């Protein structure tokens, strides 16, 4: 989740996942810091808010605060999650899946864009080997009340949506191939699965990826995405990224849901990792199933137990001093 400004305005997008019994209400996924002056940094958690519709469990996958003035409450937006099977979008239960919504200060909910329909019509990743029409929007970043940027984990791309609901492609995150010694043949295409997006300098965005099956440890990267340019890998050697954030000193904080393969019978714990501007990497914390991340001053707020029903939590971690002031920034 992305947070900024003085709080109230939100953008969210919902996501649908196929039939896992782990995706039930209580699984904590997204977290953000509301900077409302009266609330003094309220932590907002978007749980799975799951409902079963026969096609899997669905709910809000992420939300982002718009930057606004202290004197104005602004407007918020919400998105309903991506369905892994687009044919279900036509069904009544899936009519609002893979969509971006805007939630106004009075509670009015307005659908801005149908991300699933854009994927079905365009399939931006079709040039990647083994790509299929698929959508599962997993992260949304609101930019100054003007637009939102969404990482579509199913579509393997990053999209920009303006206030009128027009969707444009920022970039497709390239696929990889499986190495030897995996449960699939060497050279098998592995989808990129972008799960998170944070704002960088000069109109760029930083995108973290989970990677697809077989979830090879060390195969995930952080990419820099900018309109009109091919995505560029800027950090490599990471594992199964679910969220990231950038502070004002340029440090990148990355959440790994597990440091071992999710395909194993007992995936290991995840981690919060900091990468400095000069490329130095440090593991700051080990957590069970961490997922969402937000920064505020010298603290990181994370969700954990993200795939375990009724046990989701938010934890606060004091960040080590780096010699510069810490500021939350997505």
N, C-alpha and C positions, 0 to 999 in steps of 0.2 A: 504494500500500500504506500501511496505517496502522499505526503502532507506538506502544507505550506500556508503562508499568509496567516490570517487570523481565524482560521478554523472552519466556519460553518459549511462553505460550499464543498460538495463531494461529487466525484464521478465514480461510478462503479460499473463493473461488468460481471455477468453471471457465468457460471460454468457447469457443464454436466459431465459426469464421469460414468463410465460403464460399470455396472453392477457390483462394485466392491462393497462388502459389508463394513469396511473401515470408514466409508464416507457417510457418517451419520452425524446428526446434530451433536455439537459439542467438540468437534474437531476444529481446533483453532488454526486458521490459515493466515489471514492478513492482519497486520498491525500498523497503526499510524499514530502520530502525535498531533493532537489538536492544539494549536497555539493560541486559542482564545485567551485574552488577557485575564478574564475572570476565572476561567477554569485552570489556568496555570499549567498547561501541559497535560491534558487529559489523554490517556491512552485509549484509543478506540480499536476494538477487535472485531473483525468480520469473521465469524465462525462459518462453518460449512452451511448452516441454515438449510440442511438437506431435507428433501422430500423424495419419496420414491414414486416414479411414474412408469415403472416397467422397463424403461430404457436405461435405468441407472439412477443414481441419486444426484439431484441438481441443487444449486443454490448460488448465492453471491460468491464470486471468486476473489474480487478485489474491489477497492474503492480508492479514490484519490481526492484530496482537498484542493480546491482552487485558491489561488491567492486573491485576497480581497482587501478592502480598506477597513480599518478598525470601526468606522462609523456605519459600515454596511454589512448586512449579514450575507450578502452574495447569494449564490445558488449552488445546489449540489447535484451530482449526477451519479447514477447507479447503473450497473450493467448486469444482465443475467447471463449465466455462463454458457460456454460453448458445448454443443452436443457432438459427441464423437461420431454419431451416425446422422448425416445431414437429412436422410429421408424422414427422420422423426420430427424435423422442424415444422413440417406441415400439419402434424397432429396438434390438437388443442393443447395437450400437455407441454408441447415443445414450441409453442408459437412465439414465446419471448426468449428462447434460448439463443446464445451466441449473439447478443444484442448489447448495445451501449445505451444506458439510460441517464437522464439528468433529473436529479431530485431537487426541487425548489425549496426555499426556506419555509414555505407553508405546507410542505409535504407532497406537493403535486409531482407525479412521476411522469416523465416524458421520454418516449423512446426516440433516440437520436439517430441510430444507425443499426442496420442488421448486418453484423459481421459475417454470419453464416451465409447469407445470401451473396455477399461479396466474394467469399471463398468459392461458393458453388459456381458463380458466373466467371470467375477469373483464374482461380487456382494459381496464384502467383509463383508457387514453388514447382510448377509442372516441369521445369527444365531439370530439376534434381532427379537423380536416378531412383526409381521406386516411389516417387511422390504420388500421393493420391489426394482426392478432394476430401478434406477433413478440417475441422475447426475445434478449438478449445481455448478461447481467449483466457489468459491466465493472469495478466497484469495490466493495470491502467495507470497512466501518469497524466495528471491534469496540468496544463500549461496556461497560467495566468487568466483563466476564464475564457480563453479564446479557442482552445482546442484540447484534444486528448490524444495520447499515444498509447497504443495497445500492443502487447506482445501476444501473438496467437500461437500457443504451443502446438496445436494441431495443424495449423496452416504453415508453421515454420517460418513465419514472417512477422514484420513489424509494420503496423498501420497507423496512419494519422487521420483523425476525424475532426472536422471543424465544427463550429457551433450550429451550422445548418445541416449537419449530418453527412456531409460529403466525405467519402473515404478515399484516401490515396495511399499508395505503397511507399514506405520508406526504404524497405530492403528485405531480402530473403536471406536468412542465415543458412550458409551452405551445409550440406550433409557431409558426413564422414563415412569411413568404411571400417568394418570390424577387423581387428588384428587377429593373429593366430591365437589358438588356445581358448577360444570362446565357444559358447553353445550354438553358434551359427558359423557357416563357412567363412574363412578369411576373405575379405573383400566385399562382404555383404553390405549394402548401403545402410547407414545408421542415421536416422533423422536427427535434426539439430535440436528441436523442442525448446524454443525460447520461452522462458518462464517469467522473466522480470525485466524491467526497464527503468533506468534512472537518467536524469538530465545531465548532460555534460556541457562543456563550454562551446561557444561559437555555433550554436544550432545543432550540436551533435547529441546523440543518445548512447548510453551504454546498456548493453543487453546481455543478460546471463542466460545460460542454457542448461537444461537438465541432461540432454542427450537421450536418444531412444535405446530400446533393447539392443544389446545385452547390458547396457549401463556400465560401460567399462570405466573403472576408476582412473582418474587423471585425464579423461577425454573431454571434459567440459572446458569451455572458454568464456571469457568476456569479450564482446565485440563492440566496436564503435560503429554506429550507424548514422549516416547523414544523408539527407535528400540529395539525389543526383550522383551519389558515389557508392561504390561497392562496399559492403560491410567489411571491416578490417578487424582481424583478431588482435587484441591488445594484451590479453592475459591468457595463458594456457596452463595446462597441468592441474586443473581443478576437477571437482567431482560433483555431479548432480546438483547444480545450483538451482535454488528455488526463489531467492530474492537477493537484491543488492542495493546499496545506497552509497552516496558519495558525500563526504563532508567538504567544507569550504577550503580546506587545505589540500584537497585533491586526493585524499586517501579513499580507496575503494573498499567497502566492507561487503563481504560475500557470505551468504548462507548456503551451506551444503547440507541437504536433508540426511545424507549418509556419506561417510567417507569410504564405504565399501559398496559393492554392487547391490542395487536394489533387487537384482535377480537371484541373489543368494537366499538360502533358507532363513538365515538370521542376519539381516543387514545390520551393520555396525552403527554406532552413534554418528550424529552429524556434527557440524562445527561452524563457528563464526570465525572468519578469516579476514585479516586486514592486509591490503596490498598498498604500499606507499607509492608516491609518484616515481620514485627511482627503482621500483620493481621488487623491493624487499617484501617478503611474505611472512606473516606470523599468524599462528592459530591462537585466537584469544579465548575461546571457550569450546568445550565439548558438551553437546546437548543431545537429548533423545528426540528424534524427529522434529528438528527445528524447521520453520518454514518462512514466516513473514518477518520483516525487519524495518525498524524506523530508528532514526537518530535524533537525539535532543541534547545539546551541549555535550557533556562528557559521558553520556549514557547511550547504550544501545538497548532497545526494547525488542524482544523476540518472542514469537509464539513457539511453543514446543508441544510434543505429543500430537503433531498435526494430523496424523492418520488414525488416531485412537479415539473412539467414541467416548464422550463424556469426561475426558481427562485433559482437554486442551487448556493451556495456561499461557500467561504472558509473564516473562521474566525480564528483569532489568539488570544490565551488566555495566559496571564502571569500566570505561575504556582507559587503557594505559595512556599516560601523558606522552605526547610526542614533541613537546617543546613549542607547540602552537595551540591556539585556542580551537576548541571543537565546536562545530556548528552543525546541526542537522540539516541535511540537504539531500533531496531526491532528484 
